[in-house]
Amino acid sequence: MSDSSTRERNYVNMQVNPCKMCMPMGGSLALKGIRGAMTIIHGSQGCSTYIRRHMAAHFNEPVDIASSSLSEEGTVYGGAKNLKIGIANLVEMYKPEVVGVLTTCLAETIGDDIERIIREVRKIGDFSDVDLIPIATPGYAGSQAEGYFSTIRAITKYYSEKNMPRKEGSHQKVNVIVSNATCEDIRELKRIFNVMDIDATIVPDISDVLDAPYMEEYQKLSSEGTPKEAFEQMRYAKATVELGDLVDHRYSTAAYLEDNYGVKSYRLPLPIGINNTDKMMRVLAEIRQKELPEAINKERGRLIDGMIDAHKHSALGVIAVFGDMDLVYGISALLLENGMKIHLAATGTAQKKFKEQLQSLADCYDQSLTIFQDTDFETIHEAIHDSEVNLMIGHSDGKFIWEKEGIDFIRVGFPVHDHVGAQRKLMMGYRGSLFFLDEIVNHLLDQKHINYRKRMYDAYYLQKEVAE
């Protein structure tokens, strides 16, 4: 096992095309799942443009994100003036219920106090109907994963401290924090909770925001997503299930609610693969205090049947997986339990837990693999070059390796900007795991069939030459 963080380079260990995006990207993704919410990024215009471009290309939906448009003057004298004007214009134009104010590297470096600025904003206009929520997301402090989780935690903390009255029956709800989920994954999770008869609050819910049906008239703000009223009641929930357990405790909403309000916390890996999905189902059965419904047992049985169907082909796979750490871990679990070999598992996030848990998982299957964290695509390319890898699984930033090495490539995760339909890919739950397993094995079968005649031809003439 090796780790890219210890790898030396002649150019001061500089990263080339990091295998991650910044915290404001994750924060912007989380805010899109909040009903009536808008995002303003306190930083240069380029930050919001970069984020809008990736989100719009991935989801094929219009994405509006405001910016305080810091210039050289704001960098020297502070950006409070720009941010105040930006918030006022945003509220006037969009009429949002919630405004998430995200910081950037620049805003954090010059030391702008956004909490103070927001207090001053409230004094210059009527913002009584708008919740202005400051969220620290300096790009240098982590990846989009930390930005995503810290944004959900900040919003939950804001509403939990507003002392809103407790709604009758709200203690029966279950908070479900979802990371790395496609819109289709969230729809599948909703279906599972419905079958399980669990009253769940999905946070955040992008399913009908970033995969919206066609409408003749453009809506500035979606009427879908998790309502702010749901956040106000999260501290009274029966439990919190957090899908994506590799980020540090300080970013976890489940940990915050348990530490401060005694809400029972279940932090779980993404339900990809049979074992990880089993973990989620056991927790849901415990929460509902009933056995699993027959419909869920049948879905598990179909996944097992599909694994049996595929097992004689799965061993063909020598795979490199890269992207966000929770997704890489979930996909790796699916590959390992189906007998495939992982040559490389890589993420741009620096979390010790990712490396430890993935290595422990690989040890269970008596398999060695290379693990990179806090890495970049130059390092990943070097590890794949001249290897036996015959399939890559990850987001579109790996396409340059695909182009240069000609290795088969399944695009999953965020961002996917050179294919369509990434928001509709289903990977979670028993059904999603089966669909994804079928896709992987079919790629391996195509390789086998395409190269079959050449391999037989080469083997025949090689044996003939040896005989002569």
BASEFI-967368 format. One line per field, with one value per residue (C-alpha): chain; x, y, z. Coordinates in pm, 1 decimal. Example, Ala and Ser with C-alpha at 12.3 -4.5 7.8 and 13.67 -1.06 7.14 Angstrom:
<sites>
ch [A, A]
X [1230.0, 1367.0]
Y [-450.0, -106.0]
Z [780.0, 714.0]
</sites>
This chain:
<sites>
ch [A, A, A, A, A, A, A, A, A, A, A, A, A, A, A, A, A, A, A, A, A, A, A, A, A, A, A, A, A, A, A, A, A, A, A, A, A, A, A, A, A, A, A, A, A, A, A, A, A, A, A, A, A, A, A, A, A, A, A, A, A, A, A, A, A, A, A, A, A, A, A, A, A, A, A, A, A, A, A, A, A, A, A, A, A, A, A, A, A, A, A, A, A, A, A, A, A, A, A, A, A, A, A, A, A, A, A, A, A, A, A, A, A, A, A, A, A, A, A, A, A, A, A, A, A, A, A, A, A, A, A, A, A, A, A, A, A, A, A, A, A, A, A, A, A, A, A, A, A, A, A, A, A, A, A, A, A, A, A, A, A, A, A, A, A, A, A, A, A, A, A, A, A, A, A, A, A, A, A, A, A, A, A, A, A, A, A, A, A, A, A, A, A, A, A, A, A, A, A, A, A, A, A, A, A, A, A, A, A, A, A, A, A, A, A, A, A, A, A, A, A, A, A, A, A, A, A, A, A, A, A, A, A, A, A, A, A, A, A, A, A, A, A, A, A, A, A, A, A, A, A, A, A, A, A, A, A, A, A, A, A, A, A, A, A, A, A, A, A, A, A, A, A, A, A, A, A, A, A, A, A, A, A, A, A, A, A, A, A, A, A, A, A, A, A, A, A, A, A, A, A, A, A, A, A, A, A, A, A, A, A, A, A, A, A, A, A, A, A, A, A, A, A, A, A, A, A, A, A, A, A, A, A, A, A, A, A, A, A, A, A, A, A, A, A, A, A, A, A, A, A, A, A, A, A, A, A, A, A, A, A, A, A, A, A, A, A, A, A, A, A, A, A, A, A, A, A, A, A, A, A, A, A, A, A, A, A, A, A, A, A, A, A, A, A, A, A, A, A, A, A, A, A, A, A, A, A, A, A, A, A, A, A, A, A, A, A, A, A, A, A, A, A, A, A, A, A, A, A, A, A, A, A, A, A, A, A, A, A, A, A, A, A, A, A, A, A, A, A, A, A, A, A, A, A, A, A, A, A, A, A, A, A, A, A, A, A, A]
X [0.0, 123.6, 3.1, 42.3, 87.6, 440.5, 534.5, 808.3, 815.8, 1080.7, 836.6, 777.4, 519.2, 271.7, -52.6, -144.4, -522.7, -629.4, -876.0, -1121.2, -1303.3, -1320.9, -1540.6, -1767.5, -1853.3, -1979.1, -2161.1, -2335.0, -2447.6, -2595.3, -2781.3, -2944.5, -3135.9, -3294.4, -3634.3, -3635.1, -3260.0, -3003.5, -2627.3, -2397.9, -2023.6, -1807.9, -1505.6, -1401.4, -1641.5, -1441.2, -1532.0, -1906.8, -1856.0, -1643.8, -1904.2, -2201.6, -2025.1, -1959.0, -2306.8, -2489.9, -2285.4, -2330.9, -2705.0, -2798.9, -3011.0, -2979.1, -2786.0, -2787.0, -2521.7, -2455.1, -2114.1, -1980.5, -1731.8, -1430.5, -1172.6, -825.5, -976.7, -1190.2, -891.6, -696.1, -969.4, -1211.0, -1513.2, -1793.4, -1930.2, -1948.2, -2112.2, -2376.6, -2469.8, -2467.2, -2701.9, -2942.5, -2954.8, -2996.2, -3289.6, -3459.4, -3423.7, -3494.8, -3708.5, -3548.2, -3647.6, -3289.2, -2956.3, -2641.2, -2337.1, -2031.5, -1676.4, -1380.2, -1003.6, -981.3, -1247.1, -1098.4, -743.3, -825.7, -1017.0, -1368.5, -1607.5, -1922.7, -2124.2, -2064.0, -2132.5, -2465.9, -2566.2, -2492.5, -2687.9, -3000.3, -2972.0, -2979.6, -3292.4, -3593.3, -3471.1, -3718.6, -3853.6, -3509.6, -3275.5, -2918.2, -2684.7, -2304.8, -2108.4, -1728.4, -1604.3, -1243.7, -1126.0, -785.4, -940.5, -1076.9, -1256.5, -1614.6, -1696.2, -1611.7, -1787.3, -2100.5, -2123.5, -2022.6, -2295.1, -2565.5, -2436.9, -2431.9, -2791.2, -2906.5, -2728.1, -2883.1, -3238.9, -3183.4, -3077.6, -3377.6, -3588.5, -3880.2, -4176.5, -4182.2, -4441.3, -4666.2, -4545.5, -4215.5, -4027.1, -4130.5, -3940.9, -3598.9, -3336.8, -3153.0, -2834.4, -2730.8, -2394.5, -2283.6, -2637.5, -2767.9, -3121.5, -3224.2, -3049.4, -3254.6, -3575.7, -3478.4, -3408.1, -3748.2, -3907.2, -3722.9, -3833.0, -4188.8, -4180.3, -4031.2, -4306.2, -4046.5, -4126.5, -3796.0, -3666.5, -3414.5, -3139.7, -3066.6, -3320.9, -3199.1, -3409.3, -3664.9, -3448.0, -3152.0, -3348.7, -3664.0, -3938.3, -3964.6, -4156.6, -4248.6, -4164.1, -3833.1, -3855.7, -3585.0, -3628.9, -3747.1, -4047.1, -3887.3, -3621.5, -3605.3, -3815.3, -3660.6, -3940.8, -3792.1, -3459.3, -3642.5, -3767.0, -3453.1, -3347.7, -3669.2, -3626.0, -3628.1, -3286.3, -3042.5, -2908.0, -2603.6, -2509.7, -2144.0, -1938.9, -1582.7, -1573.1, -1440.7, -1675.3, -1669.5, -1844.3, -2112.1, -2472.9, -2561.6, -2285.0, -2398.9, -2759.3, -2652.3, -2398.2, -2631.3, -2984.6, -2946.7, -3080.4, -2956.4, -2693.9, -2620.5, -2325.7, -2310.5, -2123.6, -2312.0, -2551.1, -2363.9, -2305.7, -2482.5, -2290.9, -2321.1, -2688.9, -2740.0, -2593.9, -2845.7, -3135.6, -3042.3, -3044.1, -3380.3, -3523.4, -3395.3, -3548.1, -3888.7, -3866.9, -4000.3, -3861.4, -3776.7, -4073.7, -4093.5, -4052.2, -3706.8, -3607.4, -3700.8, -3483.7, -3191.5, -3256.6, -3247.2, -2913.2, -2772.8, -2904.6, -2739.9, -2411.4, -2425.4, -2499.5, -2203.6, -1948.0, -1789.3, -1713.9, -1631.8, -1276.7, -1188.8, -1187.3, -869.0, -1007.3, -901.1, -1156.2, -1125.0, -1338.4, -1502.9, -1393.6, -1738.5, -1824.7, -1486.1, -1532.5, -1885.2, -1784.9, -1477.6, -1700.1, -1919.9, -1614.6, -1447.3, -1756.5, -1798.5, -1444.6, -1293.7, -942.6, -886.1, -549.6, -597.3, -843.8, -784.5, -941.4, -838.4, -967.5, -726.1, -911.1, -722.9, -1043.2, -1079.4, -743.6, -792.2, -1141.1, -1060.6, -746.2, -942.7, -1205.0, -940.4, -781.7, -1116.9, -1091.1, -716.7, -648.3, -368.0, -431.6, -278.3, -458.3, -402.9, -554.2, -502.7, -387.6, -408.1, -465.1, -100.3, -28.0, -329.1, -219.9, 131.2, -10.9, -235.8, 16.0, 161.2, -56.0, -305.8, -603.6, -878.5, -1154.5, -1164.5, -1458.1, -1480.1, -1584.3, -1506.5, -1172.2, -1030.4, -1115.2, -762.2, -627.6, -898.1, -791.5, -419.4, -432.0, -745.1, -875.0, -1248.6, -1415.4, -1744.6, -1832.8, -1986.4, -1974.5, -1937.1, -1866.6, -1964.4, -1951.4, -1879.0, -2177.0, -2546.0, -2769.2, -2528.3, -2803.9, -3023.1, -2770.3, -2887.3, -2625.3, -2769.3, -2976.1, -3014.3, -3169.6, -2908.4, -2622.3, -2756.0, -2792.6, -2439.0, -2294.6, -2458.9, -2306.6, -1956.8, -1965.9, -2106.8, -1809.2, -1577.0, -1767.6, -1743.4, -1366.0, -1350.6, -1549.5, -1377.5, -1028.5, -1114.2, -1012.3, -686.9, -586.7, -660.2, -472.1, -166.4, -173.3, -190.3, 110.1, 306.2, 260.0, 352.2, 674.9, 768.0, 702.3, 923.6]
Y [0.0, 349.4, 701.2, 1000.8, 1237.5, 1097.7, 1116.7, 1365.0, 1574.6, 1797.5, 2089.7, 2133.6, 1856.6, 2064.2, 1897.8, 1873.6, 1855.7, 1759.3, 1472.9, 1697.7, 2028.3, 2299.8, 2346.7, 2614.2, 2363.6, 2117.4, 2393.9, 2506.9, 2149.8, 2114.3, 2446.8, 2346.5, 2082.5, 2340.6, 2473.0, 2842.8, 2876.0, 3081.6, 3084.3, 3384.8, 3320.3, 3581.1, 3590.4, 3659.7, 3627.7, 3332.1, 3116.9, 3129.7, 3093.9, 2781.7, 2625.7, 2715.3, 2571.4, 2234.0, 2202.6, 2309.4, 2071.7, 1777.9, 1814.3, 1978.5, 2226.0, 2605.2, 2697.6, 3046.3, 3138.3, 3496.8, 3646.0, 3938.9, 3986.0, 4081.6, 4280.8, 4409.0, 4694.3, 4457.6, 4234.1, 4522.9, 4708.7, 4423.3, 4293.5, 4397.6, 4661.2, 4417.9, 4146.5, 4381.8, 4504.3, 4149.5, 4017.9, 4310.8, 4263.0, 3886.9, 3916.8, 4180.0, 3976.7, 3620.5, 3664.7, 3359.9, 3215.7, 3115.1, 3265.6, 3065.9, 3295.0, 3085.2, 3206.1, 3133.7, 3119.1, 3490.9, 3601.2, 3385.7, 3497.4, 3869.0, 3794.8, 3915.9, 3843.4, 3736.6, 3694.2, 4060.2, 4167.7, 3980.8, 4151.5, 4485.0, 4384.8, 4332.8, 4692.3, 4844.7, 4674.8, 4458.5, 4099.5, 3969.3, 3706.7, 3579.8, 3357.3, 3472.5, 3189.9, 3241.2, 2929.1, 2909.9, 2715.1, 2817.9, 2616.1, 2546.3, 2385.1, 2077.0, 1928.1, 1946.6, 1666.2, 1882.0, 2179.5, 1974.2, 1832.5, 2155.4, 2343.6, 2097.8, 2117.9, 2499.9, 2516.9, 2260.9, 2451.3, 2781.6, 2649.5, 2440.4, 2752.2, 2957.2, 2793.0, 2722.4, 2549.5, 2172.0, 2029.6, 1752.8, 1412.4, 1543.5, 1310.3, 1018.3, 1153.9, 1026.8, 1268.0, 1124.8, 1307.1, 1197.7, 1254.4, 1169.1, 1072.9, 1123.4, 1249.3, 891.8, 761.3, 999.2, 890.0, 529.5, 608.9, 777.3, 462.7, 244.3, 459.8, 450.0, 68.4, 56.5, 291.9, 536.3, 908.8, 1044.8, 1397.1, 1380.7, 1642.9, 1783.3, 1675.4, 1759.6, 1493.6, 1726.6, 2038.8, 1924.8, 1670.3, 1874.0, 1799.9, 2026.4, 2349.2, 2608.8, 2899.0, 2929.9, 2944.6, 3142.6, 2932.0, 2573.0, 2491.6, 2152.2, 2053.1, 2018.3, 2296.3, 2509.8, 2397.6, 2047.2, 2183.0, 2354.5, 2014.0, 1805.6, 1837.5, 1661.9, 1365.0, 1002.7, 940.2, 1067.2, 836.2, 988.1, 812.1, 893.0, 838.3, 924.7, 1300.0, 1420.8, 1439.0, 1820.1, 1825.0, 1570.9, 1685.7, 1354.2, 1407.9, 1767.9, 1665.1, 1380.7, 1588.5, 1885.7, 1744.3, 1373.2, 1261.0, 905.3, 898.8, 631.1, 713.5, 460.5, 405.2, 472.0, 179.2, 51.8, -323.4, -589.6, -553.6, -174.5, -189.3, -460.4, -221.0, 46.6, -199.6, -332.2, 23.6, 99.6, -222.5, -119.9, 227.5, 95.7, -195.7, -438.6, -704.0, -599.3, -601.2, -889.8, -647.4, -548.2, -913.0, -988.6, -703.7, -840.4, -1185.5, -1044.3, -879.2, -1211.0, -1383.6, -1118.2, -1160.4, -1535.8, -1470.1, -1233.3, -1413.0, -1613.3, -1288.1, -1056.0, -1184.6, -1032.5, -687.3, -505.7, -169.9, 182.9, 382.6, 755.7, 1044.9, 1151.3, 928.3, 803.5, 706.4, 540.9, 338.3, 231.3, 130.2, -53.2, -255.0, -359.8, -460.3, -658.5, -854.7, -957.4, -1090.0, -808.7, -680.6, -316.1, -193.3, 162.3, 354.0, 729.2, 1042.3, 1405.3, 1436.1, 1405.5, 1194.2, 928.4, 730.7, 669.8, 495.9, 293.2, 168.7, 85.7, -104.3, -295.9, -381.5, -504.1, -717.5, -893.2, -1013.0, -1085.8, -833.4, -580.1, -245.7, 97.0, 372.1, 739.6, 1023.2, 1399.3, 1312.8, 1441.4, 1296.8, 1306.4, 1066.7, 852.9, 842.4, 732.9, 452.7, 330.6, 363.6, 26.0, -149.1, -426.1, -196.0, -267.4, -48.3, 292.4, 411.7, 777.3, 1125.2, 1300.7, 1449.2, 1103.6, 1128.9, 1245.3, 912.7, 737.5, 931.6, 863.1, 503.6, 377.5, 214.4, 151.0, 413.6, 423.9, 775.7, 814.0, 1078.1, 1453.1, 1610.2, 1423.8, 1685.3, 1484.1, 1244.2, 1305.3, 1145.8, 1136.1, 1269.5, 972.4, 696.7, 461.8, 293.8, 284.6, 19.9, -339.8, -232.9, 30.8, -202.6, -464.1, -213.9, -88.0, -439.6, -531.3, -222.8, -302.7, -670.4, -587.5, -358.0, -644.9, -884.9, -641.9, -631.5, -1009.4, -1049.6, -770.8, -911.1, -1281.0, -1348.1, -1153.0, -1340.6, -1676.8, -1576.4, -1460.5, -1771.7, -2002.1, -1845.9, -1821.3, -2194.3, -2264.4, -2064.9, -2249.5, -2584.7, -2494.4]
Z [0.0, -77.7, -13.0, -241.9, 52.7, 104.0, -263.2, -354.3, -668.2, -820.6, -827.1, -451.6, -419.8, -615.6, -724.7, -1090.8, -1148.9, -792.9, -752.0, -568.7, -579.7, -318.7, -12.8, -170.6, -445.0, -185.2, -1.2, -319.4, -393.9, -46.4, -67.4, -397.1, -202.9, 30.3, -77.1, -159.7, -98.4, -285.7, -256.5, -256.7, -263.8, -94.6, -320.0, -675.5, -966.8, -1095.5, -795.3, -859.5, -1236.5, -1185.9, -956.6, -1177.9, -1480.7, -1317.1, -1168.0, -1484.9, -1701.9, -1463.4, -1398.7, -1728.9, -1534.6, -1499.1, -1185.5, -1035.4, -778.4, -673.2, -604.8, -404.7, -691.9, -484.8, -679.3, -594.3, -390.5, -183.3, -127.3, 23.6, 213.3, 286.0, 99.9, 337.1, 98.5, -193.2, 15.1, 156.1, -191.3, -325.9, -56.2, -101.0, -479.5, -444.2, -204.3, -419.6, -739.9, -620.8, -306.7, -138.7, 197.2, 276.1, 170.1, 233.1, 245.9, 160.4, 203.0, -23.5, 11.3, -64.0, 185.9, 460.0, 387.5, 413.4, 733.5, 649.8, 936.0, 750.4, 1070.8, 1156.4, 798.0, 798.5, 1125.4, 960.8, 649.3, 861.2, 984.2, 635.7, 501.9, 576.3, 574.3, 830.3, 588.0, 486.7, 684.9, 615.0, 715.6, 728.3, 634.8, 644.0, 341.4, 268.2, -30.6, 122.2, 433.1, 259.4, -38.2, -160.0, 87.7, 389.7, 230.4, 170.2, 521.9, 698.0, 508.8, 616.5, 973.7, 968.5, 839.8, 1097.8, 1376.4, 1264.4, 1277.6, 1589.3, 1778.6, 1662.9, 1935.8, 1708.2, 1877.2, 1867.9, 1632.5, 1758.3, 1641.9, 1506.3, 1741.6, 1516.9, 1217.8, 1111.1, 975.2, 674.5, 570.7, 222.4, 53.8, -299.9, -396.5, -747.4, -792.0, -873.7, -562.3, -348.6, -519.0, -446.0, -81.0, -53.2, -197.5, 53.5, 347.6, 218.4, 192.6, 543.4, 669.9, 806.1, 812.1, 683.9, 629.6, 344.5, 383.0, 134.3, -129.0, -479.5, -653.1, -813.8, -806.5, -1015.6, -1218.1, -1265.1, -1518.5, -1821.4, -1762.6, -2021.4, -1791.9, -1609.2, -1229.1, -1054.9, -741.7, -729.9, -514.3, -438.0, -188.3, 189.9, 348.7, 620.2, 853.4, 842.4, 971.7, 1256.6, 1377.4, 1325.8, 1689.0, 1791.7, 1556.8, 1665.0, 1506.0, 1244.5, 974.4, 803.0, 478.4, 430.5, 745.0, 649.9, 717.5, 1049.7, 1349.4, 1342.7, 1002.3, 1092.1, 1137.9, 1302.7, 1557.0, 1618.8, 1686.4, 1914.8, 2107.2, 2158.8, 2156.8, 2229.4, 1889.5, 1835.1, 1560.7, 1300.9, 1074.6, 791.1, 464.8, 144.2, 78.4, -227.4, -239.8, -40.7, 287.4, 310.3, 216.3, 479.3, 738.3, 645.7, 646.6, 991.4, 1125.6, 966.0, 1109.0, 1453.2, 1420.5, 1312.7, 1561.6, 1304.7, 1071.9, 717.4, 477.4, 231.3, -59.6, 71.4, 126.9, -233.4, -358.2, -158.1, -305.8, -659.3, -585.7, -459.7, -770.6, -987.4, -800.7, -869.5, -1236.7, -1262.8, -1048.2, -1329.9, -1513.6, -1223.1, -1180.2, -1517.3, -1356.9, -1256.4, -1159.8, -1062.8, -862.4, -794.5, -673.7, -348.9, -61.0, 48.5, -307.0, -365.4, -48.4, -144.7, -496.9, -366.0, -132.6, -426.9, -633.2, -356.8, -254.2, -618.8, -658.4, -863.7, -807.1, -718.4, -840.0, -714.9, -494.8, -490.2, -346.4, -319.4, 35.5, 325.9, 582.8, 778.5, 828.8, 452.7, 429.2, 747.1, 663.0, 302.0, 397.3, 661.8, 399.6, 155.0, 429.1, 477.8, 117.4, 142.8, -130.7, -159.7, -327.9, -363.6, -173.5, -253.6, -54.6, -95.3, -445.9, -802.9, -1148.5, -1247.8, -961.8, -1052.5, -1417.2, -1320.9, -1105.9, -1387.4, -1670.9, -1773.5, -1512.5, -1579.3, -1510.6, -1762.5, -1616.9, -1450.2, -1239.7, -1143.1, -1248.3, -1575.2, -1470.2, -1541.3, -1910.2, -1992.8, -1868.5, -2073.2, -2383.3, -2339.1, -2217.3, -2394.2, -2074.3, -2048.1, -1828.3, -1632.8, -1526.6, -1180.8, -909.9, -951.2, -1190.3, -1504.8, -1779.1, -2094.8, -2072.2, -2004.9, -1742.5, -1446.2, -1220.7, -1315.0, -1242.3, -967.0, -746.5, -394.2, -222.5, -337.0, -667.7, -742.8, -649.8, -892.5, -1176.9, -1117.1, -1091.3, -1422.7, -1585.8, -1458.1, -1559.6, -1903.1, -1964.4, -1873.3, -2101.6, -2393.2, -2348.3, -2340.6, -2660.1, -2850.2, -2779.8, -2798.1, -3160.8, -3132.3, -2817.0, -2978.8, -3293.5, -3095.2, -2876.7, -3183.0, -3357.7, -3034.2, -2976.2, -3340.0, -3307.5, -2989.1, -3158.0, -3452.5]
</sites>
